Amino acid sequence: MSMSIEKFDPYGSVLPANPRDEAEPRTAASMVLTRVGQYVFWLLVILIVASRIAFFSSNLPFQFVDVRGTTSGIAR
C-alpha cells in the first residue's frame, strides 16, 4: 500500500501540484511587462507629485475667516 501524495485545502479541494514557493520560470515577455509596469507606475507617481507641487496653493492655512463675525450674524 502506498500513501496518497495529494494535498487538500481546509474545504476539501485538491491543491495544485506546484506550491507557491516553487515559482515557474519567468518568460521574457513577463519580465518586459513587469518592467514596463514598474516604469509606468513610477512615472505616474512623479507626475502626480509634480502637479501637486505646481498647482497646490501653499497659503491655505493662512486664509482663516473671522469666526466671531460669522456666528454673530447667524445668531441674530
C-alpha positions in Angstrom: 0.0 0.0 0.0 1.2 3.4 -0.8 0.1 6.7 0.7 -1.6 9.4 -1.5 0.6 12.5 -2.0 -2.3 14.7 -2.9 -2.8 17.7 -0.6 -6.1 19.3 0.2 -7.2 22.7 1.5 -9.4 23.1 4.6 -12.6 22.9 2.4 -11.6 19.6 0.7 -10.4 20.9 -2.7 -7.3 19.4 -4.1 -4.3 21.8 -4.0 -2.3 22.3 -7.2 0.9 20.2 -7.6 3.1 23.4 -7.8 3.1 25.1 -4.4 3.5 28.9 -4.2 7.1 28.8 -3.1 8.2 27.0 -6.2 7.7 29.6 -8.9 7.7 28.7 -12.5 10.5 30.3 -14.6 9.6 33.7 -15.9 9.4 34.3 -19.6 11.0 37.2 -21.4 7.5 38.7 -22.1 6.5 38.7 -18.5 9.8 40.3 -17.4 9.3 43.0 -20.0 5.7 43.6 -18.9 6.8 43.8 -15.3 9.5 46.3 -16.0 7.1 48.4 -18.2 4.5 48.3 -15.4 7.0 49.5 -12.8 8.1 52.4 -15.1 4.5 53.4 -15.7 3.7 53.3 -12.0 6.7 55.5 -11.0 6.1 57.9 -13.9 2.5 58.4 -12.6 3.8 58.9 -9.1 6.3 61.6 -10.3 3.6 63.3 -12.4 1.1 63.4 -9.5 3.7 64.7 -7.0 4.9 67.3 -9.6 1.4 68.5 -10.4 0.6 68.8 -6.6 3.7 70.9 -6.1 2.9 73.1 -9.2 -0.8 73.7 -8.6 -1.4 73.3 -4.9 -1.8 76.6 -3.1 0.5 76.6 -0.1 -1.1 79.5 1.7 -4.3 77.8 2.6 -3.7 77.7 6.4 -3.4 81.5 6.4 -6.9 82.1 4.9 -9.0 81.8 8.1 -12.3 83.6 8.1 -13.5 85.7 11.0 -15.5 83.1 13.1 -16.9 85.7 15.5 -18.3 87.8 12.7 -19.9 84.8 11.1 -21.5 83.4 14.3 -22.8 86.8 15.4 -24.6 87.2 12.1 -26.2 83.7 12.4 -27.4 84.3 16.0 -29.3 87.5 15.2 
